[in-house]
Amino acid sequence: MKHSEEKNAAPKPQSESVFRDDIREAVRVMQSGGVILYPTDTIWGIGCDACNEDAVRRVFEIKRRAEAKSVISLVDSEVKVEFYVRSVPDVAWQLWECSDEPLTLVLDGARNLASGVIASDGSVALRVTREAFSRQLCMRMKRAIVSTSANIAGEPAPRCFSEISPEILQAVDYVCLSRRDEAPRQTPSHIIKIGPTGEVKIIR
């Protein structure tokens, strides 16, 4: 499923046609069970269909990450959260509404997701992305998309495309063309865990 031509293509100026084609190809690859490398609302991420067991397993293999550690997933709207969480506490909606920066919430009662996305305690880490590319990707995919940092486990997370290692670039099935030329400026999201009775714990 390798797409060597796209992977080795030089960065191109962002345009509407490039944006559309990039989204279309990334979605096609994920719908086929593939793994992509894509820009998010924070740092570049390794992504796949968060409901596909085999694809999620490949993400762990690429990162050499222990399967006991779950991964974050993105959705394009708060409405989608309810499909993946049995009961969303009111405080979760309030936090997402008030946050000016990307915010990942860890919520109990995960469902309809691959086992590798769900933590051992039954929780899931979800973020509602507002960034144009990753939001459109989620909308077109019509499913949650895994978003885990584009690095081997234990190594520093790359802040921009140019810092991603050749090993990661070669391991995925498609590398998105959009936003490759941005200077280092992005950081991972804040993470807050919401307990079953609404208690809040800041993780990062």
PEKAUR-V941877 format. One record per helix or strand of 2 or more residues. SS is the DSSP state (a for helix, b for strand). FROM is the first residue (numbers start at 0). LEN is the number of residues. If there is no record, write none. Layout:
BEGIN
ss=SS from=FROM len=LEN
ss=SS from=FROM len=LEN
END
This chain:
BEGIN
ss=a from=3 len=5
ss=a from=15 len=16
ss=b from=35 len=3
ss=b from=44 len=3
ss=a from=52 len=11
ss=b from=71 len=4
ss=a from=77 len=7
ss=a from=89 len=9
ss=b from=102 len=5
ss=a from=114 len=3
ss=b from=123 len=5
ss=a from=131 len=10
ss=b from=144 len=2
ss=b from=147 len=2
ss=a from=160 len=3
ss=a from=165 len=6
ss=b from=173 len=2
ss=b from=189 len=5
ss=b from=199 len=3
END
